[in-house]
């Protein structure tokens, strides 16, 4: 019995969805926590980010990369020296050349997401104690959006800014 073209397409779509779901589960297997001592910013991240750049000289954060270098995760803190609201910070963190497709702010956090040169960038920042802002940025290939969506969701849920001894 010969398969119809429609049946073949359905099988391909189902196989693609299964592979995407399996990849998302792979990210759930081994997660680690990065904690920044200077600002008290922490986030859980999947071990697929196995390449670590040297920590910044001033101790404000860490950059992680996938082995292929296609995806980058930066986690960092800074001082909210002007005591801006989340909405004000959202506007201040916008970058020229990015086509923003999503932005929102609440009382103590904001999110910016957009596309630039074939990549998707997603930034979430939480306002913490002592006028500290804790953020993560993730950049990944636009064609891998479905694969990275569950990772971005978990990163967002895990971002914390805790008091640090100054």
N, C-alpha and C positions, 0 to 999 in steps of 0.2 A: 504494500500500500504506500502510495506516494504522499508526502506531506504537502499541503497547500502553502503558497507564499505567505498567507496570513498566519497560519500555524507556525511557520518558521520564524516570522517576526515576533510572534508572541513568545516563543521559546527564547529568542535572543533577548527580548526585554526582560523576561523573568530571570534569565541567567545573569544579566547585568544588575538587576535589583538585588539578587541574592549575593553577588560579589560585593556590591556596595554595602549591604547589610553586614556581611562577614568582615569587611574591612573596618567598619565602625566598631564591631565587637572586638576586633584586634586592638583597637585603641583602648578599650576598656580593660584589657588584660593586665597591663603593668603601668600604673600611674605613679608618679613621684610627686613630692611637694618641694617647690622652691620657696625659700623664705629669705627675704632681704633684711639683713640685720640693721642697716641704717634707718630704714623707713618703716619697718614692720609690715611690709607688703608680702603676701604669700599667695600662691596659686598652685593648684594641682595640674600636672601636665603629663601627657602620655610619653612613654619611653621611646617613641619614634623620634623624638627630639634628642638624639643621642650625641650631637655635636654641640659643644658649648664654646662660645667665644670667651675670651678672658673677661672676667668681671671688670666693669668700668673702673677707672682709676679713682673716681670719687665715691665709689661704693653705692651708686644709686640704682643699679640693676644688673640684669643678666640677659644675654641673647642666646637662644638655642636654635639649632637648625636640624633639619632632617639630613640624613647622610647624602642624599642627592643634591642638597642645597636649594631645592625648589621651594621649601616652606620655611618660614622664619617666625619665631616667637620671641618677643621682647617683653620682659617683666621689669617694672621700675617704679620708683617713687619720686616724688618731688614735693617741695613746699608750696602751698597755696598762699604765697606772700601777700597777694592783694585780697585775700579772703573772698574770692569770687564764688558765686553760686554754681551749681552744676550746669545750668543753662549758659551762664557766662563762660565757663570753662569750655563747654562744647563748642561755642563759637570761636574761642581763642585757639583751640586745637585743630581747627580745620586747616587743611593744606591745599595750596594751589595745585591745579592739575589733576585733582582727584574728582571723579564723577560720583558724588555722594548719592547713594540710593536709599539710605536709612540713617536717621538720627533721632534720638530721643533722650530726654533728661528727666530725672525725678529729683527728689529733694537731695539725695546723697550719692547719686551716680549719674553717668551719662554714657551713651554709646554712639559711635560714628562708624559707618560702614560704607565702602565705595569701591570703585574700580579704577585702576590706572595701569596702562601698558600690559594688559592681559593678566593682571593679578587682582585678587580681591583682598582688601585690607579691612580688618575689623578691630576696633579699639573699644575697650571698656575701661572706664576709670571710676573708682569709688572714692568718695570724700571720707577721710578718716579723722581720728582725733588729732589734736595739736596742729591743725591746718595742713595735714598731709594728704596728698592725692596719690593713690596707688593705681597703676594701670597695667594692662597688657595689650600688646598689639600682635596680631597674627596676620601674616601675608602668605597667600597660597595661590596656585594657578587657578584662574577662573573656571577652567574646565573641570576642576576637581571640587567644585562647590558642594555637591551632595556628600562627598566623602568627608569633608571637613566640618560640615554643619553640626554633627553631634559633638565633635571636639570643642568647637566654639561654645556650644551650649554648656558643656561641663566646665570649661575654663571660666565662663561667666559666673556660673553658680559658685565656683570655688574661690573667686578672688576676694581676699580679705585684707583689711588694713587694721593692724593691732597697735595698741600703744607701745612705744619703745622708750627706754630710758635715755634721755638726752643728756 
